Amino acid sequence: MKNIACLSFALISLQLSISCLADDMDGRSDRDEQIGKLTSETYQFSTQEGTLNVVSHDANNLKLRAGSPEFSATVTNSTEVGQNLKITISNVSPETVLQSDGAELAAEDTSENLTKSWTIDLNASSQVTLATQKREATEFQFIALGDIQDGIDEFAQVTQRINEQQNIDFVLFLGDLTMNARQDQFQKVEDAFEGVQYPIFSTPGNHDVSSADRYQDFFGRATYSWEYKGTVFTSVDSASWTLSQKTWQKYKDWLEKAKDKTHIVFSHIAPTESFGLRGGHWRSRREANSFVAHSSRGGVDAMFYGHLHTLDIFNLAGIPVYISGGAGAFQEFLDGIERHFLKARVNPSTSEIDVSVVRVD
């Protein structure tokens, strides 16, 4: 009887935990819509394409973190006098060029890695559009990996191996940056990412959502989509082992827009996995099947996931799936793979995506 009581208590606790996660999931979806927007006493800022997270601001300075390699935004002068606004954007490549649709825009030197600054001259009561210069649809490379968790103190070794790779455009981080979403853990990860010589665009993991807003405070939107060199990248927030209704609707819309382009989806928890014993799948098989079916019909070309602290490569409804959880969390050594990451080469004209494994250990 004692064992049955303990089991019942455990099941109730699990149900409560899942309920809380679902609540947080909806909260993250709602908050996504406010990220990249700001109204101050003197100006308004709103992201239009791509994703930008407002880090800090005052009357003459606006600091942002890019969540995509290309983006656009509007800035509105709310006053009846002209003003200068310094915009500093971190997590951008050195080749990033920002353009304005009419206001004077001057680039400024900065000593920070992957950070660029511009000063914009805003006329009284004016609105201007800022946008990065579009890159042509050409072949490019990116790195994908997930799951640091409690391995942050040794992440410098992973960083070194990443920085040894040549001609990389950016890194996709596949979730579980932290162990339990504490403020100091997120700060430690953010500091560690400064050592990586490429921009990092991430998606939240289940370990990152113990607090509903800390992940978004540091890294911006949980669900988002952007285009780069003719290829669409879409992050869906699966950190609660399911998708919110808002995420579902956005995903269907993005599938329709990207149906004639190369499309790569990245998230933390795969809808299902080939092992079948490790809990690395969504809690509803019906929802997982629906997601795979929509993705296949929508022409998704590849999917990248973390969550399992190992390497797995398989197909779902004809879509290549890559699971890479080798960024530092405890490894499932029986699979013969320790810390590692994936390097992908994308040809947008043919939708070919070649993926290779780079070992750290």
C-alpha positions, -999 to +999 in steps of 0.1 A: +000+000+000+028+023+008+043+018-027+009+024-043+005+056-023+040+068-033+032+060-069-001+079-068+017+109-053+043+107-080+017+106-107-002+136-092+031+155-090+038+147-126+003+158-137+008+191-118+042+196-133+029+190-168+000+214-161+024+241-150+045+236-181+015+240-203+006+273-185+042+285-190+040+274-227+010+296-233+027+324-214+058+321-236+036+322-267+019+354-255+052+370-245+068+362-279+044+387-295+058+415-273+095+408-277+112+432-300+089+460-293+095+491-271+076+523-263+096+550-244+090+586-237+109+597-268+107+569-294+090+537-304+108+506-317+092+475-334+108+445-351+092+437-384+111+408-399+135+384-382+138+388-344+155+413-321+154+413-283+155+446-264+183+443-239+183+478-224+174+514-234+174+550-224+166+583-241+195+582-265+206+545-265+190+513-275+207+479-271+194+449-289+203+412-293+197+397-327+179+363-329+184+360-366+211+369-391+188+393-410+161+415-397+142+448-401+125+472-377+109+506-375+119+535-352+095+563-346+104+597-331+076+605-306+088+640-301+084+672-321+122+678-322+150+659-339+171+635-320+200+611-323+196+575-312+225+551-309+215+515-317+239+487-306+231+452-318+249+421-304+250+386-318+256+398-354+283+388-379+310+413-388+296+414-423+262+427-412+252+459-430+223+480-417+204+503-440+179+531-435+151+542-458+159+579-455+172+589-422+210+595-418+227+564-404+263+563-393+282+531-383+304+534-352+334+513-341+330+488-313+355+466-296+330+439-286+329+406-304+299+402-328+285+436-318+279+466-341+266+501-334+250+528-355+237+563-348+205+573-365+194+609-370+157+610-364+137+640-377+108+654-356+078+631-355+093+608-382+093+570-387+122+552-404+127+516-413+160+499-406+169+467-424+200+445-429+212+441-464+199+408-479+224+381-487+221+363-520+208+327-521+241+309-520+256+279-503+265+283-466+273+264-435+260+263-399+267+244-367+240+227-346+242+214-310+222+213-278+222+205-241+248+222-219+229+219-187+255+213-159+284+211-183+289+249-186+323+249-168+338+227-195+320+245-224+353+263-233+365+231-249+334+229-271+339+266-279+374+260-290+364+231-313+336+253-328+360+282-335+383+258-353+356+254-380+360+276-411+334+295-431+305+290-406+277+315-408+261+309-374+253+283-347+219+268-339+216+259-302+190+232-297+179+239-261+187+231-225+213+259-221+209+257-183+202+231-157+172+247-140+168+282-155+184+302-127+194+338-134+230+331-127+230+300-150+216+320-179+242+347-172+270+321-172+258+308-206+256+342-221+291+350-209+303+316-223+287+323-257+308+355-260+338+332-266+321+317-297+332+336-329+298+330-346+263+343-339+242+319-319+204+315-324+186+293-300+154+275-290+144+268-254+147+234-238+126+219-210+154+227-185+152+264-196+116+270-188+114+265-151+109+302-151+085+313-178+103+344-188+141+341-180+149+323-213+131+351-232+148+378-211+182+366-223+176+351-257+143+365-270+116+347-288+110+310-283+090+305-315+101+324-346+110+321-383+135+339-406+150+336-440+187+336-448+204+331-482+173+316-497+167+292-468+140+295-441+148+286-405+119+280-380+122+275-343+092+260-326+089+259-288+086+223-278+101+227-243+068+216-227+066+183-248+038+199-269+031+231-289+008+259-279-022+267-302-005+300-311+027+282-321+006+257-342-010+285-361+022+303-367+039+271-378+012+264-404+015+299-417+053+296-420+050+263-438+028+278-464+051+308-469+082+285-472+067+257-493+088+267-524+120+273-504+145+252-485+131+250-450+149+239-418+131+234-385+149+234-352+135+227-317+144+209-285+122+178-282+116+157-313+080+147-319+093+111-317+126+093-316+141+061-328+152+046-294+117+044-280+129+041-244+144+075-234+114+098-231+127+119-260+093+126-276+061+146-272+036+135-247+008+132-274+014+107-302-015+122-321-001+157-319+034+144-329+019+126-359+000+157-369+032+178-367+052+154-388+024+152-414+021+190-416+059+193-419+061+167-446+032+181-467+047+216-461+080+206-477+103+208-447+138+197-458+154+189-424+148+189-387+173+195-359+166+186-322+185+182-289+171+168-256+187+133-259+223+136-248+235+116-278+236+115-316+208+101-336+199+104-373+168+090-389+138+099-411+103+110-404+079+109-433+108+115-456+123+143-436+159+138-424+160+143-386+192+150-367+194+148-329+225+163-313+227+167-275+265+168-271+272+203-258+283+192-224+254+176-204+259+141-191+263+118-221+247+085-229+280+067-234+266+034-246+260+050-280+297+055-285+295+093-289+305+119-263+306+157-267+301+166-303+282+189-327+269+189-362+281+208-392+256+214-420+262+226-455+231+240-473+226+245-510+194+265-513+191+261-551+188+223-547+177+220-511+206+196-504+217+196-468+249+177-461+255+170-423+287+158-407+296+151-371+324+169-354+337+153-322+349+173-292+360+143-271 
